[in-house]
């Protein structure tokens, strides 16, 4: 299930910003940023690390890491928000476990390169990619990987300029807004247009490659789009593919999952289907899933919005006092009013 696609506005922070997690983020283009607290260049880093380091024979209880509780809360929200997507949820939990263990290793002074968190989300529309990106940002923030639990969502139009010299400033502005968090590039394959030699999308890719490498410990970039087009996109840009460590596939929902999503959405809006409406909506899904431009949970939400319109019209036309039950109940008539149920026009025999 997908929710609205909120874009958390990027703040214009000073060039250097130290966080309580010990990680630093600076705006792209900032010159000579001060060493982040907790880095090898920070004079206090060795003192802090020595004070916190555990003895080699110590035992570390992962449950004492308060970040782990925050992660579990975020994962629970993900389970509550999204029906199905077992493979996606399993991969998210694996990433959380990797970072928790990385934190545990640091307590014993076991230094290693920080895991790269750049990702690719591939799937059809309405399969939950944006929702997972939001929860991923919260989780990475809880684990100290990024400075802020924010997602800045962009498309090609936000990155690619219309004339020479216009693309780099636009791209760097987007990176500045995502600084310390997640840059979510929706329909990322539109950045690559090989049929147009004068297209500036390749310049965006080159800038992203540089920033993904230079800021890999503090900026996470998520590329999202349809599976087949994303395969072509990464095949044509091997440098990008090699920097994306996590490729997560979002499958289309099944009929039963979509019906469960519909019931969850209805309940969240303080409505409910009566028994006849549940059967009618099940029939609706069977028909709608075969039609063009079906968008999984997004289409379900649109269908429910139209059910509410038909319910409102039906209630107004009753011309009688309304009960609470009247106001919260969606009936089969509210569903069957959809044009999906319209009979095909018969062509008379000649």
C-alpha positions in Angstrom: 0.0 0.0 0.0 1.3 3.5 -0.7 0.5 6.6 1.1 0.8 10.1 -0.2 4.2 11.0 -1.5 5.4 13.6 0.9 8.6 15.5 0.0 10.2 16.7 3.2 11.6 20.1 2.3 15.4 20.3 2.5 16.7 22.9 5.0 19.4 25.3 4.1 21.8 24.3 6.9 25.2 25.9 7.4 28.0 24.3 5.4 29.2 22.4 8.5 26.8 20.7 10.9 27.8 18.2 13.7 25.1 15.8 15.0 24.8 13.9 18.2 25.3 10.7 16.3 28.9 11.7 15.5 28.3 12.1 11.8 28.8 15.2 9.7 27.1 16.4 6.5 28.0 19.4 4.5 26.3 20.9 1.5 27.7 19.9 -1.8 30.3 22.4 -2.9 31.2 23.5 0.6 34.9 24.1 0.8 37.1 22.4 3.4 34.5 21.2 5.8 35.7 20.7 9.4 36.4 17.1 10.4 33.3 15.4 11.8 33.2 14.6 15.4 34.0 10.9 15.8 36.1 10.8 12.6 39.9 10.0 12.6 40.5 13.7 12.0 38.6 14.8 15.1 41.0 15.1 18.1 38.3 13.9 20.5 37.6 10.8 18.5 40.3 8.6 19.9 39.4 9.6 23.5 35.7 8.9 23.0 36.4 5.6 21.2 38.8 4.5 24.0 36.3 5.3 26.7 33.5 3.4 25.0 35.5 0.4 23.8 34.6 -2.9 25.3 37.1 -5.5 26.5 37.9 -8.3 24.1 36.3 -10.9 26.4 33.1 -8.7 27.1 29.6 -9.8 26.0 27.4 -7.2 24.3 23.6 -7.4 24.6 22.2 -6.0 21.4 19.0 -5.2 23.2 20.8 -2.5 25.2 21.3 -0.4 22.0 18.5 2.1 22.2 18.7 2.5 18.4 17.5 -1.1 18.1 14.2 -0.2 19.8 13.7 2.7 17.4 14.4 0.4 14.5 11.9 -2.2 15.7 9.2 0.6 16.1 9.9 1.7 12.5 9.7 -1.9 11.2 6.4 -2.4 13.1 5.0 0.7 11.4 6.1 -0.7 8.0 4.3 -4.0 8.7 1.2 -2.1 9.7 1.2 0.2 6.7 2.0 -2.3 4.0 0.1 -5.5 3.2 2.3 -8.3 1.7 5.7 -7.4 0.3 7.4 -10.1 2.4 10.6 -10.0 0.3 10.9 -6.3 0.7 10.3 -6.4 4.4 12.9 -9.2 4.8 15.5 -7.1 2.9 14.8 -4.1 5.0 15.3 -6.2 8.2 18.5 -7.5 6.8 19.8 -4.0 6.3 18.8 -3.0 9.8 20.6 -6.1 11.2 23.7 -5.3 9.2 23.9 -1.8 10.6 23.2 -2.9 14.2 26.0 -5.4 14.0 28.3 -2.7 12.5 27.5 -0.6 15.6 28.3 -3.6 17.8 31.6 -4.1 16.1 32.6 -0.5 16.7 32.1 -1.0 20.5 34.9 -3.6 20.3 37.1 -1.3 18.2 36.6 -3.5 15.1 37.0 -1.0 12.4 35.7 -1.6 8.9 34.5 0.4 5.9 30.9 1.6 6.5 28.4 -0.3 4.4 27.1 1.6 1.4 23.4 2.2 1.5 22.6 3.5 -2.0 19.6 1.6 -3.3 17.4 0.8 -6.3 13.6 0.2 -5.8 12.0 -1.4 -8.8 8.3 -2.1 -9.2 5.1 -0.9 -10.7 3.1 2.1 -9.6 1.4 1.9 -6.2 3.6 -0.9 -4.8 4.9 0.9 -1.8 8.3 2.3 -2.9 7.8 5.7 -1.5 6.5 4.4 1.8 9.5 2.1 2.2 11.8 5.0 1.4 10.3 7.1 4.2 10.6 4.2 6.7 14.2 3.5 5.5 15.2 7.1 6.2 13.8 6.8 9.7 15.7 3.6 10.3 19.0 4.8 8.9 18.7 7.9 11.1 18.0 5.8 14.2 21.1 3.8 13.5 23.2 7.0 13.1 23.9 6.4 9.4 22.3 9.7 8.3 21.9 13.0 10.1 18.1 13.5 9.5 15.2 11.2 8.9 14.1 13.1 5.8 13.4 12.1 2.1 13.8 14.6 -0.7 11.9 13.3 -3.7 12.8 14.5 -7.2 12.2 13.6 -10.8 14.1 14.4 -14.0 12.5 17.9 -14.2 14.1 18.8 -10.8 17.6 17.8 -12.0 18.0 18.3 -15.7 18.4 21.9 -17.0 17.1 23.3 -20.3 20.3 24.8 -21.5 24.1 24.6 -21.1 25.2 25.4 -17.6 21.7 24.9 -16.1 21.9 21.3 -15.1 24.8 21.3 -12.6 23.2 24.0 -10.3 19.8 22.3 -10.4 21.3 18.9 -9.5 23.5 20.4 -6.7 20.5 22.2 -5.3 18.6 18.9 -5.0 21.6 17.3 -3.4 21.8 20.2 -0.9 18.2 19.7 0.0 18.8 16.0 0.6 22.0 16.6 2.6 22.1 14.4 5.6 19.2 12.3 4.5 17.8 10.4 1.5 17.5 11.6 -2.1 14.7 9.6 -3.8 14.8 9.8 -7.6 11.5 8.7 -9.0 11.4 7.3 -12.5 15.1 7.6 -12.6 15.4 6.0 -16.0 14.3 9.2 -17.6 17.7 10.6 -16.8 19.1 8.5 -19.6 18.0 9.3 -23.1 20.5 7.9 -25.5 18.4 8.9 -28.5 19.1 12.5 -27.8 22.8 13.4 -28.1 22.2 16.9 -26.7 20.3 15.7 -23.6 21.7 16.9 -20.3 20.6 13.9 -18.2 24.1 12.3 -18.6 25.5 15.3 -16.8 23.2 14.6 -13.8 24.4 11.0 -13.7 28.0 12.1 -13.6 27.4 14.5 -10.7 25.4 11.8 -8.9 28.3 9.4 -9.3 30.7 11.8 -7.8 28.5 12.7 -4.8 27.5 9.1 -4.2 31.2 8.3 -3.8 32.3 11.4 -1.9 29.3 11.5 0.4 28.6 7.7 0.7 28.8 7.8 4.5 26.2 10.5 4.9 24.0 10.7 1.9 21.8 7.8 0.6 20.5 7.9 -3.0 17.5 5.7 -3.9 16.7 5.2 -7.6 13.1 4.1 -8.3 11.2 3.0 -11.4 9.7 0.2 -13.4 11.8 -3.0 -13.5 12.4 -3.3 -17.3 13.4 0.4 -17.7 15.6 0.4 -14.6 17.4 -2.7 -16.0 18.2 -0.7 -19.1 19.2 2.3 -17.1 21.7 0.5 -15.0 23.0 -1.5 -17.9 23.8 1.7 -19.8 25.5 3.2 -16.7 27.7 0.5 -15.1 29.4 3.1 -12.8 26.0 3.8 -11.2 25.1 0.1 -10.9 28.4 -0.6 -9.1 27.6 2.0 -6.5 24.1 0.7 -5.7 24.5 -2.0 -3.1 20.9 -2.9 -2.6 18.5 -3.7 -5.4 15.0 -4.3 -4.0 12.1 -5.5 -6.1 8.5 -4.5 -5.3 6.1 -7.1 -6.8 2.6 -6.3 -7.9 -0.1 -7.1 -5.3 -2.3 -10.1 -5.6 -6.1 -9.8 -5.7 -6.4 -10.9 -2.0 -3.7 -8.4 -0.9 -5.4 -5.6 -2.8 -8.7 -6.5 -1.1 -7.0 -6.4 2.3 -5.4 -3.1 1.4 -8.9 -1.7 0.5 -10.3 -2.8 3.9 -7.3 -1.2 5.7 -7.7 2.1 3.8 -11.5 2.1 4.5 -10.9 1.5 8.2 -8.2 4.3 8.4 -10.8 6.7 7.0 -13.5 5.6 9.6 -15.6 3.8 7.0 -16.4 0.1 6.6 -17.7 -2.2 3.9 -20.9 -4.1 4.6 -20.8 -7.7 3.5 -22.3 -7.0 0.1 -19.9 -4.2 -0.5 -16.9 -6.4 0.3 -18.1 -8.9 -2.3 -18.7 -6.1 -4.8 -15.3 -4.6 -4.4 -13.7 -8.0 -4.8 -15.5 -8.2 -8.2 -14.4 -4.7 -9.0 -10.7 -5.7 -8.4 -11.0 -8.7 -10.7 -12.2 -6.5 -13.5 -10.0 -3.5 -12.8 -6.8 -5.5 -12.6 -7.2 -6.5 -16.2 -7.7 -3.0 -17.5 -4.9 -0.6 -18.7 -3.1 1.7 -16.3 -3.8 -0.3 -13.2 -1.6 1.1 -10.4 -2.0 -1.4 -7.5 -2.7 0.3 -4.2 -2.9 3.7 -5.9 -5.8 2.5 -8.0 -7.5 1.0 -5.0 -7.3 4.4 -3.2 -8.8 6.1 -6.3 -11.6 3.6 -6.5 -12.4 4.1 -2.8 -12.5 7.9 -3.2 -15.1 7.4 -6.0 -17.1 5.0 -3.7 -17.2 7.8 -1.1 -18.5 10.2 -3.8 -21.3 7.8 -4.7 -22.1 7.2 -1.0 -22.4 10.9 -0.4 -24.7 11.4 -3.3 -26.8 8.4 -2.2 -27.1 9.7 1.4 -28.0 13.2 0.3 -30.8 11.8 -1.9 -32.3 9.9 1.0 -33.9 13.2 2.3 -34.0 11.8 5.8 -32.0 12.2 9.1 -28.8 10.2 9.0 -27.3 7.9 11.6 -23.7 7.3 12.4 -24.0 3.9 10.7 -25.3 5.6 7.6 -22.3 7.9 7.5 -19.6 5.2 7.9 -21.1 2.4 5.7 -20.2 1.8 2.1 -22.7 -0.5 0.4 -22.5 -2.6 -2.8 -24.5 0.2 -4.6 -21.6 2.5 -3.9 -19.2 0.0 -5.6 -21.4 -1.1 -8.5 -21.8 2.5 -9.7 -18.3 2.2 -11.1 -17.9 2.3 -14.9 -15.8 -0.8 -14.7 -19.1 -2.7 -14.4 -20.6 -1.1 -17.4 -21.7 -3.7 -20.0 -19.8 -3.5 -23.3 -21.7 -1.9 -26.1 -23.1 -4.5 -28.4 -22.7 -4.0 -32.1 -26.0 -4.9 -33.9 -25.8 -7.7 -36.4 -26.0 -6.7 -40.0 
